[in-house]
């Protein structure tokens, strides 16, 4: 039922995707293409370099317009300058409102939108320059009118006033030079000296007024000329500033749709190529270096015997207890047992390694005691698992992964002895992600389970095997990693870089035929897979 549901769901999802693609192709895309047009589409695909070149052209056009504005306003009548100034200010206010509108996220990558916004900025700079020119021209026109008015002041007859003043003074001096008797007679009869003094004062005062008025008129003309010169300089400065405003509008390196596509393609190529480059580095550099590292040797004593195979892999293993033996069975592997034997629950396989026992599932074991009692051990819930029985004589020992152990037969009065050995400074330990090794010591019988069974084979002159296949090995073997023999399967991701290798001994290997990892479909992933790696590092 589940495969049928997955098939139906997958086909429905594909159908919905096709419907959306058809709707986009028939409704949205034509509208976009019509709005853009052929030129607009080419514009949208511009690179940052082409965008910068187009902006440089647009800015050159704005600078040329600023040059034309200078000449145009310089020749414009005063009335036109006065009329254009408020219109330019109103237009600038509208442009500022447009530029204050936020730019959309996608618009920041659109060359068309970028050029349009930069065009508005150039237009604003041009308008600001025009306003500066108009204001400067208005002030200049005002100063020109002031100068013209000053130049039109009527010329006063200052020479005549000076001559009249001089003549009145001479007449007074002539009267004063007369004989005393004549002056007295004239003053008595006509009061002539007083009249001459009044006339001289009147005419000289008039001369002083005319002279002052003339001087004021000349000063006004001079001041108006200076002000007009300053206004002309301000107009020239405004023209230069108008050009600098347009020049100040710049376009920094911008990411566009086209460059984004190129960058995405480059990143895709890097992402695709990186695993292959890493594989080349690992295959030709890391792996040869790792093979030169000293191997891992766990031999404790030279007389420790390797395990022997008591029963080859089968779907079940009957275990018959001898006198003084006890059987510990993991949950889910007790298929059938005698009704006569004493049974109870044992919390942990090894109290000295509680975490390892808990992590490997060797907790809450069924303990069975009874001479001659036969118990059948089988993977009750896993149809692909088979079990095999190995024997460790007294003095025998082997490295074993507890994950494969489903039952153990040990002396009833003495628990199974397990020792742990760390190899933190071995490169092989880090490459295999196994830093601790658990050694099981005899006498005992071990029931091991594995996908499609457990195989025990001699190390002979050295053996290579997959890293997930290893269940255990005898202590006289040297354990290392070796580079996979075939390059192309590894390069294409079909084979692991390293295989496990044992040699330099006459012991045995204990291998799982078809490792199933966390389930029937292969190793677990995500957090469960990470937890499996963590447990492997601790030898569990």
Residue, then its C-alpha position, 0 to 999 in steps of 0.5 A: x500500500x505504501x509504495x502505491x501511495x508514494x507512486x500516486x503522490x509523486x505523480x500528483x506532485x509532478x502533475x501539479x509542477x507541470x500545471x504551474x509550468x504551463x501557466x507560467x509559460x502561457x500567462x506570465x512569460x508572454x506578459x514579461x517578454x512583451x513588457x521587456x521587449x527584445x531590447x529590454x530582455x537584453x538589458x536585463x541580462x547585462x553584465x556589471x561591466x556593460x551596465x557600468x559602460x551604459x551608465x558612463x554614457x548616460x552620465x556623459x549625456x547629463x554633463x553635456x546637458x549641464x554645459x548646454x544649460x549654462x549657455x542657455x541660461x546665460x543668454x536667457x532674458x531675466x523674465x524667463x529666468x524668473x519664470x523657470x526657477x519655481x518650475x525647476x524647484x517643483x520638478x526637483x521636489x517630485x524627483x526627490x519623492x520618487x527617489x525616496x521610494x524603496x527599491x525592491x529586492x529583485x530590483x536591486x539585481x535588475x540592470x533596467x531598474x538600476x539604470x532607471x534609478x541612476x537616471x533619476x539621480x542624474x536628472x536630479x543632479x541636473x535639476x539641482x545644477x539648473x536651479x543653482x544656475x537660475x539662482x545665480x543668473x537671477x542675482x546677476x540680472x538684479x545686479x545688472x539692473x542696479x548698475x544700469x539704474x546707477x549709470x542713468x543718474x543725471x549728471x549734475x552741473x558741478x562745474x557751473x556750481x563751482x564757478x558760481x561759488x568761486x565768483x561769489x567768493x571773489x565778489x566778497x573779497x573785492x568788497x572787502x578790499x574797498x576803502x573803509x569809508x566806502x564799505x561803511x557807506x555801502x553797508x549803511x545804504x544797501x547792507x552789501x557785505x552781508x548780502x555778498x556773504x549770504x550769496x557766497x554761502x548759498x552758492x558754495x553750499x549748492x556746490x558742495x551738495x552737487x559735488x556730494x551727489x556726484x560722488x554718491x552716483x559714482x560710488x553707486x556705479x562702482x559698487x554696482x559694477x563690483x556686485x555684477x562682477x561678483x554675480x558673474x563669478x557666482x554664475x560661473x561657480x554655479x556652472x562648475x558646481x552643476x557639472x560636479x553634481x552630475x559627476x558625483x552620481x556614481x555606480x558602484x560594482x553591481x550584481x545583476x541577473x546576468x552576473x548572478x547566473x554566471x556566479x551561480x554557474x561558477x559556484x555550481x561548478x565548484x560545488x560539483x568539482x569539489x568532492x572530486x578534487x577532495x577525492x583526488x587529494x585523499x587518494x593520492x596524498x592522504x591515503x599513501x601517507x596513512x598507509x605508512x603509519x604504524x599499524x594497531x596491535x592489541x596483543x596482550x600476551x603471546x599465548x592468547x588463543x584465537x576464537x574457533x567457530x562452533x556453529x556456522x551461520x544459520x537462522x538459529x543456534x541451539x545452545x545446550x548448557x553444561x554444568x556450571x554455565x549460564x546463558x545470557x540472551x539479548x532481548x528479541x533473540x530468545x526464540x525458545x527455551x526449556x521450561x526447566x532451567x532457572x531464569x531471571x533478568x540480568x541488568x547489564x552484560x558487564x557491570x564494569x562497562x555499563x555505558x557500553x552495555x547500555x549503548x550496545x543493547x546488552x541490558x536487561x538480558x535473560x539469564x538461564x542456568x541449568x545443566x543440559x538445558x537447550x535454548x534456541x537463539x534466533x533473530x526473532x524480528x529480523x528475517x535477514x539476520x543469521x547467527x553463528x557460535x564462536x568459542x573462546x577457550x580459557x586463555x583465549x581472547x579476541x576483539x569484538x564489537x558488542x553490537x554483533x553479540x546477541x548471547x553469551x555462555x559464561x561460567x555461572x560463578x564468574x562473569x565474562x571478562x571484558x577489557x578496553x584498550x584505547x588508541x588515541x594516537x593512531x592515525x588508523x584509529x581516527x581514519x576508521x573512527x574507532x578509538x577504543x577496542x573491547x577485548x572479550x576473554x575466555x572461557x566463553x561461547x559467543x553467539x554473534x548475529x549479522x546480515x546474512x550471517x557471520x563468517x570466520x576466516x583466517x588472516x593468512x598473509x593478509x586480508x582486505x575487507x569493507x569497514x562495515x563488515x568487521x565484527x572482530x579479530x584475534x589479538x595477534x593481527x596487525x590492524x590498519x587501513x589500506x587504500x581501495x584498489x580501484x581508483x575510478x569506482x572511488x572517484x565516482x563515489x561508488x567505493x570508500x577510500x579506505x578498506x580495513x586490512x589485517x596481516x602479520x599474524x595467523x589469527x582469524x577475522x570475524x566478518x559480517x556477510x552483508x552489513x545492514x547498519x541501522x536497518x534493512x535499507x542500509x546505514x542510518x542517516x542524520x542524528x541516528x547516523x551521527x550517534x552510530x559513528x559516536x558509538x563506533x568511536x567507543x568500540x560499541 
